[in-house]
């Protein structure tokens, strides 16, 4: 009962927080500047991580598919097909966003948490600036607009990872792999991944900002808020994943 | 002028402020002093609207902060400057960026005008050559001066300072006190300083409000503090041997002057 009350209280606080975030900015020009800055910090700075992780996971998926599809009745191009579908359906949206919840989410929570404990948020409030809107809205919009780019990068890198396995090992031929990734291609899967990632990006940025904004105490509490934000956003991403898969794929 | 009338504030079961009545004067350095846990920080947070009181009035030149609409509060906030204990400078902005920030948000100045105003404010606090440094690259005293420059950028009517001397060496503390004194008189600002520093109390306290256990215990100036009868105040201000000697010397000097 106490847990339920606590959850409802947190949800109510989050709703009020988002109400303050989703208002008209005090100065459009300043918010636009912060939006561009956040695209660079949250989006462009994440590209190397996304490429490296996707490249390796794509390679690993290709190897694992080959091990699991050793039945002579299954055509060898199935390895490419399965690698592609795993990447499109789950990895490049859900798993990628779970990774970003760790990287971007903890960064946001600790940045805003530090602003709170060093009174920078109070300074904004006293000046008459809506601190929620000024700090958080550019972050939400930046990741929301850049996440499709990261998702597409992840898909491409993952497929290249599988290709490299085909090229440099003898588990599958390159021709078979390329044939596999083109066979029975469903365009909707790409849109499905992008739509999911849009929802997840809002979860990552808003939940991390919420935890950072309400930090009380000192440096230790900033660390706790950062960890809690990653845990909470990961759970919410997984719940949303189930819901969106049911809605969009069935 | 800021008037506080019968201000009460509690946190859950614990009452922190018990009907505070105080007046903070225009063009004067108004000091709120008191022991740790006496409620002076809570009083200041109420004054600047970061905390809402349970009852009472906070009148800014007759305008009640508590009953103001959101837009009136927003407008009032542009008349307020605040110097935080830890300076609260924005880490990702340079010194110049910090001082220009309120101008960018609340003025209709052109970029050149903003730059001129920021240069003027930084010069006023005797800070030259640090325009393009980040807060982490400058000393604590310099950070305080940047924070003062930022606080006065919009020509505020009211300036709040939360322990402006904390963490500073005695010489820098005196410089900050002098700066606050000069700015207050130069621009006729209602300055309210929350402090523990007895040098500030005896040096710049034109209107001192002593809070003890959530109540106003004594009100006076730096000149009549030596004659205060409040036991709590005497225990607090003249707690050290040095300040007891200062009091003794001040009273002797006064007697000497009267005899002449």
Interface residues (C-beta under 8 A of the other chain):
Chain A: X26 X27 X29 X30 X114 X115 X118 X119 X120 X122 X123 X125 X126 X127 X128 X129
Chain B: X48 X49 X50 X73 X74 X75 X77 X78 X80 X82 X84 X85 X86 X88 X89 X90 X91 X101 X102 X104 X105 X106 X160
